[in-house]
Each structure stands twice: as structure tokens, then as C-alpha cells.
């Protein structure tokens, strides 16, 4: 759906060229939820705004649904932007207009539907986001989560092919974040909409995204399926995000394990093996003893996963390691 071919963006500040995005190659498959994660200033907002040409690239080519959008003139760009919905961090609702009027605004600007058709479309959208009873209210009468649902309904009003989410949950509390992410997942599944979502929280990526690109200092430093990047991070920036999400300090953990006897390994399970009684079976077959030093079982989107850090002593350790590998469990020897 979206392809960046050596796209870069530079700003001129006080006579100096400041690179916000270095030459970037990126492919976003159609129908997926694609996450961009990075700390403030990493370049993720610039990259997102290049997709719908809210920012113009300094060079390179942006292909969206087979068309070179970098070659569009003003008229073509207006038509293209009606195919791209956008959800903002701080909602960007008009305070003087009702919920229904905010959702109807893109349709009124497009000028293609009658008043009756617009009213029907708005009613459908508000029902879809669970706000049918709030149509005549004003933004000031809504909670943060409700305001963001209005923003989602407005973004969907023109039946876009792509939905861009600019830190759509960072202004919300955890419970409201979960409900908004669930709504976005349902929209993606039901409408087969391509969603590009930027965030600085790994938990948001884990809950809703299919693929992720990790950004640092204007560059994509790691990308791939969320399960691969989340469970086996390669770049230091990615590892920091994962540790922040798991609330783990790797240096403290190493210190805690310093006096633990035996070999220390980290096992990663995905899918059905997550719930299999593998540890007990391997212990009985190979005679090893184990103690669990750390661990978690959770989900990456719809896939269960588990990670356990074990201290293993006695028995036939090599046979135990071979059994883990044969059971399609990823094993990393930490010591």
C-alpha cells in the first residue's frame, strides 16, 4: 500500500540544514497495522506526515496504492487526501461544533453527498464507534476516550484506504487506551484498512500491530514482524523499548543472578507451545533441575507468547537444550 524509495526530509533552521529523516526505504503491506516506534525527535511524525504530503519530502519517491504521490499537483493532492484518514494525539475537534458536525465536516468539504446522505453516514459512523447517544453533544462534554472516538469516526467518514494515527493514545489513561486500540483492531479487521500508527510505547505496538519499524535519530534501525522484533530485539534502541515495557533493568537483573548456581537460559515460546507442560517433561527425561528466575506470559496481538529465564543444574543439560530446540522453543544462553 505504501512504499518509500530513499525518501528523506531536511529542515533549514538558522541557515543550517537539519536532517529529520535520512534516506529511508520502507514498505507497508496493504491491510496491515504498521507501527512506528521511537523516542521524541526520532523522526516518526515526520515520516507519517510525508505519507499524505502534509510534509513535502526533500528527495526520494513515495508510492501509495501504486501512485507516485510526490508527483501530485494541488488538485490531485486534494483528491488523494480524501483517501487518507488521520487521527491526532490531541483530537483536534472543533469546540463550537457538535459531535455529529465534527464527523460530518470532511463530507461537507468534499461536497459529494446530499444532506440526507451525510446524516445517514454520520449516524452509521457514530454507531460504529459507540457514540450514537452523543451526536448532539459538544467536545467539552466528552471524556478523552470519547473525543478520540469522534476523531476516529471523522477520519473514517470519507471511506479512506489508509488511516494514519499520530500518537492516538498517548493522551489517554491505560483503560481508555485499551478500548481505543481494540476499536482500531476491529476497524482494521472489518474494513481491511491499512493503518500506520506511531507511538513511543511498546505495549501499544504489541497489542495491535502486525509489523513495526523502530526509529532513532531519523533512521529506521530495526523492522519486521512484531513478534520477531519484540521477542528478539537486535538494536540497542529496540532492547530499551522492550525493557521499558517489561519494566526490567538488565544490569540489575544480571546482578541479581550473579550468585545463582547453574546455567542461565532464556526460553521464548510462541503460539501453542506457550501452554505446553514442556519444562516438567524435559526435567523428567533429562534429570535436570530448574528454577524460574523471571518470566511472563502475554499476547502479541492474537498470538500467545511466553518468556522464561531459568537457572538449570544437574542432569544432562545438553540433552535438555536439544529438547527445547526440538520443541520449536527459542533458547538463548545468558551464562
N, C-alpha and C positions, 0 to 999 in steps of 0.2 A: 504493500500500500504506500509506504514512504521509503524513499532512498536518498541518502546524502552521498554525493560524489565529491570528495575533497572540499567540503563546504567549510568556510572559515569566516569569522567576523572580527573586525578590528574597530575600536573606537578611537577617535582623535581627541585627546584631552591635554589642554595646555601645550599644544604644539607637539605632543608625543603620540605615537601610535601604541595603543594599549590592546593587546590581543585578548578577546573574551572567549573565543573558540578557535582553537588551532585546527588545521585541515583535518576533517573528520569524514570517515566512511561509516555508514550506518544503514541497516535495512530493518524496517518494521513490517513484519508479515501482516497480511490482511486478517481481520477478525480477532487479533490477539490484544491482550492488555500488556503494553510495553512500559516498563518502569525506568525512569531516570533518577538515580540517587546520587547525591553529593552534598558536601557542606556548602554553606553560604559562599558565593563567589566562585563556585566550581564551573559555572557556565551553563547549568542545566536550563535556567529560564531563558537564556539567550537562544539555546538550541530549540527549545519548544516554540518560541515566538518566530523563529525562522520558518517553521513548517507552514504557517499561514501568512507569512510575509508581513507580520507586524514589525519584524526587523528585516531589513534587506541584507543579504549576505555580501561580504566584501569580495568573495570569489567562490567558485565551485558551482555545482548544479544540484537543485532539489527536484526530485521526481515524485509526484503524488498521483497515485492511481494512473500511472502511465503518461502523465503530462508534465512537461518541464515548467514548473510554476515560476522559476526565475526569469522566464521569458515573457510572462504575462504583462499586458498593459493594464491601465487602471480599470477599464471596463471588465476585462477578463478576470482580474483580481477580485472585483466585487462579486461576480458570479461564483468564483471558486470559494470565497469565504462563506457563502451560504451553505457549502457542503462541509464546513468545519465548525463544530460547536466548541465553545470554550467555557470552562468553569474556573472561577477565580478564587484566590485564597480568602479575600475579604468580601465575597459575594457580589459586590458591585451592582446592587439593586437600586432602583430609583425610589427614594423615600416618599416622594409625592404621588406615586402611583400604587395601585392595589397589586396584590399578588397576581391576579389574572392579567392586569395590564402589563406588568413586567414580563410575564411569559409571552404575551401577545406581541410585544414590541418588534422582534425580528420579522414576524409575519406581516405586521403593518408596514414596516420599512420595505419588505420585498414587494408588496403591492400585488400579489398574485391571487389572493383568496378574497372571497366576499366576507362581509362582517359575520354572517351566519357560519361560514366555514371556519373562520378564525375562532369563533366562540366554541365550536364543536371540538376543534383541535386543542384548544386550551383546556377544556374540560377533560379530554382524554389524558392529556399530559399530567394534570394535577391529580387525577385519579391514579395514574401510574406511579407517582412519587408520594402518594398517601396524603395529599393536601386538599382534597375536594372540599372540605368544610372551611377552608381558609381563603377561598378565592377573593372575597371582598375585604379581607384584612389588608393592613399596610405593613411594610417590613418591620417597623418599630414594634409591632405587636407579636412578632415571631421570635422563637428561640434561634440560636445559631444553627442548629441542625436543620430546622425548618427553612431558614434563609438559604442554606446550601441546597436543599431540595428544590427550592424555587429556581435557583441558579441552574440546577441540572435540567429541570423542565424547560427553562428558557433555551438552554443550549441544544436541546433535542427538538425544538419547535420546527425547524426547517428540514427535518429528516436528514441530518448530516451523515456522511460516510465515516467521519473521524471526530473523535471527542478529545480535546486537549484539556488536561486537568493541571492547573498551576497551583501546587501545594493546597489542594482542595480540602484537606482535612486538618491542616496544621493549626487552624484557629478553633478547633473543636475539642471537647473532652473525649476521653477514651471510649466511653459507651456510645456517644454520638458518632465518633469516627467509625466504629464497627458497623453501625447501621448504614452509614453513607457508603462505606466500602461494599457492604452486602448489596446495596441498591445498584452500585456501579457494576458489580459482578453479574447481577441479574440482567441489566441492560445489555452488557456485552454478550451474554449467553443468548438472550432472546432476540436481539436485533442484529447479532453478528457485527457489531460496531467495533472498529479499530479504536482503541483507547491508548493515548500516550499520557502517562501520569508522572509528574515529578514530585519528589519528596526528599526529606532528609532523614526519614525513619525507615529502618529495615523491616520493621513489623508490617508497615503498610505494603511494602513490596511482597513480603511473604504471604500475606493474606489474599492478594487479589491479582498479582501479575503472573504472566506466563514467561516473559523474558525480562532481563534487566541489563542496563548499562550503568556502570559505576564511573562517575566523573570526578576529576581532580585537576584543578588549575587549567581549565579549558580543554582538557583532553579526556577521551574515554579510555580508562586504564584497564577495564575488565568488562566483559559482557558475555551473555549466554543464557541458557535456561535458568530460571530462578533456583531450582533445586541444586544445580551444579555450582552456581556462584555462592549460594547461601551456605551449603554444606561443605564445600571445598574451596574456600576463598584463596586466591593466589596473590593478589596485590595487597600491600600493607593497608591501603585505604579501605579496601573491602573487609579485611580482617578487623579493622577498628569498628566498622559499622556492625559487623556480626557480634563482636564482643560487647558493644554498647547495647545491642538488642537483647543479648543473653545476660547482661549485667555481670560480665566476667572480666576480671583483671588477670591477664595471662601471667604477669610477673608474680602476683600474689599466689596464683594457683600453683606455679612452679615451686614457690617457697613452701607452700602447704604440703606438697608431695615429696619434698626433699628427704623426709625421714620414713617414707613408706617403702616397705620391702617389695622386691619382685620387679617384674617388667610392667611398665605402664603403657597401655594402649588405648586408643580412642576408636570405638566402633560406630559406624554410621549405617543405620538401617533405613530403607525406603520401601513404601508400599506394604504388602502383606507381611514380609519378614519382620516388620516392626513389632507385630503382636505374637510372633512365634516364640516358643519356650527354648530358644537356642542356647542360652548360657547354661542352663541346667543340663541339657543334653550333652553339650561339649564337656562340661565338668565331669559327668559320669563316664563318658567314653575315654577321656584322656587323663583323668586323675588330677587335673589342675584344680587349685582353689582360686577364688577371685573375691575381691571386694570392690564395690562400686564407689568411686571417689566423687563422681559428678555425672549428671545426666539430665536429659529432658526428652519428653515425647510430645510432639505437637503436629501441626499440619502445615504444609506449604500448598496454598490454595486448596485443592481437593485431595492431595496426597499425604497420607500419614508418614511421619519420619521419626526416628529416634537417634539420639547420640548419647553414648555412654563412655565414660572414662573409667577404665578398670585397672586395678593392680592384680597381676596374675603371679602365683607362686606354685612351686611343686609340679609334679606330674610331667607329662610330655608336652611342653609348650609348643614345640614346632608342629606337632600334630593338631593341637588346639588352633593354632594360627591357620593351618591349612583348612580346617573345618570351617572357620569363619569365612575364609575366602571362597570356599566351595559353595557356601550358602548365600553367595552374592551380597556379602556384607563388606563394606569398605573399611579397611583396617589401617590405622596409622600408628606406628610405634613411636611413642613420645620419649621413652627411656629404656 
